[in-house]
């Protein structure tokens, strides 16, 4: 199966996420493996929107996230729940948008080029937190509510499995 990774950067965000969601649904049809889904979503988001880093941090133990499938430079290997943007999202179980990471108390800089970030909690069908989806950008203010809605809708895939 030869899939095309579309460049979504020129589209309005809402349309880009609509197309991305359709493609993810088509590519993952019949798949029930969350790690394969994380890898696929990471690649499609990363290349589709051209961000600095895209990936998942999986819940591997009480209070601990570990890097999962991602695209970009090396990520932090482990993050404590409650620490940094990823840990804050995991603890609150809510999406966190950070306009400027320099203004986020306790920000964990895995890549010094990161200037803004969005982290979305990922739930399974029992509504248990299984991961967070993390996107970093080299631009301040790169993420907004359109990104939050689009990414939240995308990770609903995991709650259906």
HUZIVEN-V357913 format. One record per residue. N is the residue number from 1. PHI is phi in radians with two decimals (999 if undefined). PSI is psi in whole degrees, 0 to 359 (* if undefined). Layout:
# HUZIVEN-V357913
N_PHI_PSI ; N_PHI_PSI
This chain:
# HUZIVEN-V357913
1_999_117 ; 2_-1.75_109 ; 3_-1.73_152 ; 4_-1.81_134 ; 5_-1.66_107 ; 6_-1.29_150 ; 7_-1.60_112 ; 8_-1.77_2 ; 9_-1.11_331 ; 10_-1.47_351 ; 11_-1.56_154 ; 12_-1.01_144 ; 13_-0.96_317 ; 14_-1.05_320 ; 15_-1.24_321 ; 16_-1.05_315 ; 17_-1.21_326 ; 18_-1.07_312 ; 19_-1.14_319 ; 20_-1.07_315 ; 21_-1.09_317 ; 22_-1.05_317 ; 23_-1.17_317 ; 24_-1.05_314 ; 25_-1.03_317 ; 26_-1.19_315 ; 27_-1.17_323 ; 28_-1.60_6 ; 29_-1.00_127 ; 30_1.47_357 ; 31_-1.64_138 ; 32_-2.23_21 ; 33_-1.75_111 ; 34_-1.11_328 ; 35_-1.21_318 ; 36_-1.08_321 ; 37_-1.14_318 ; 38_-1.09_317 ; 39_-1.10_316 ; 40_-1.13_313 ; 41_-1.09_317 ; 42_-0.99_313 ; 43_-1.14_314 ; 44_-1.17_318 ; 45_-1.15_311 ; 46_-1.03_310 ; 47_-1.40_330 ; 48_-1.19_320 ; 49_-1.86_354 ; 50_1.10_44 ; 51_-1.57_172 ; 52_-1.27_317 ; 53_-2.60_138 ; 54_-2.46_126 ; 55_-3.12_179 ; 56_-1.96_143 ; 57_-1.98_119 ; 58_-1.59_145 ; 59_-1.32_117 ; 60_-2.00_346 ; 61_-2.84_161 ; 62_-0.96_124 ; 63_1.42_8 ; 64_-2.37_131 ; 65_-1.88_142 ; 66_-2.23_142 ; 67_-1.00_138 ; 68_-2.06_207 ; 69_-1.02_136 ; 70_-2.71_170 ; 71_-2.25_136 ; 72_2.22_194 ; 73_-1.24_175 ; 74_-0.93_138 ; 75_-1.72_168 ; 76_-1.13_139 ; 77_-1.32_319 ; 78_-2.42_145 ; 79_-2.38_130 ; 80_-1.28_137 ; 81_-1.09_129 ; 82_1.80_348 ; 83_-1.86_141 ; 84_1.10_188 ; 85_-1.24_316 ; 86_-1.09_313 ; 87_-1.16_327 ; 88_-1.17_316 ; 89_-1.11_318 ; 90_-1.11_319 ; 91_-1.20_316 ; 92_-1.43_342 ; 93_1.03_36 ; 94_-2.37_155 ; 95_-1.17_138 ; 96_-2.13_124 ; 97_-1.92_126 ; 98_-2.05_111 ; 99_-1.11_317 ; 100_-2.44_111 ; 101_-1.09_337 ; 102_-1.16_341 ; 103_-1.73_3 ; 104_-1.68_114 ; 105_-1.06_128 ; 106_1.40_15 ; 107_-0.98_137 ; 108_-1.77_115 ; 109_-1.60_96 ; 110_-1.36_330 ; 111_-2.38_119 ; 112_-1.07_343 ; 113_-1.36_346 ; 114_-1.13_130 ; 115_-2.08_333 ; 116_-2.52_163 ; 117_-2.70_150 ; 118_-2.35_137 ; 119_-2.29_129 ; 120_-2.09_128 ; 121_-1.22_148 ; 122_-2.11_125 ; 123_-2.03_150 ; 124_-1.54_185 ; 125_-1.18_340 ; 126_-1.50_1 ; 127_1.23_24 ; 128_-1.47_139 ; 129_-1.22_124 ; 130_-1.97_342 ; 131_-3.01_176 ; 132_-2.27_147 ; 133_-1.76_126 ; 134_-2.10_128 ; 135_-2.16_134 ; 136_-2.10_147 ; 137_-2.27_154 ; 138_-1.42_353 ; 139_-1.83_137 ; 140_-1.16_139 ; 141_1.22_27 ; 142_-1.28_336 ; 143_-2.01_147 ; 144_-2.55_191 ; 145_-1.12_331 ; 146_-1.08_319 ; 147_-1.14_316 ; 148_-1.02_310 ; 149_-1.08_315 ; 150_-1.12_316 ; 151_-1.26_321 ; 152_-1.07_319 ; 153_-1.13_320 ; 154_-1.09_314 ; 155_-1.34_356 ; 156_-1.05_340 ; 157_-0.89_320 ; 158_-1.20_332 ; 159_-1.38_348 ; 160_-1.59_343 ; 161_-1.21_*
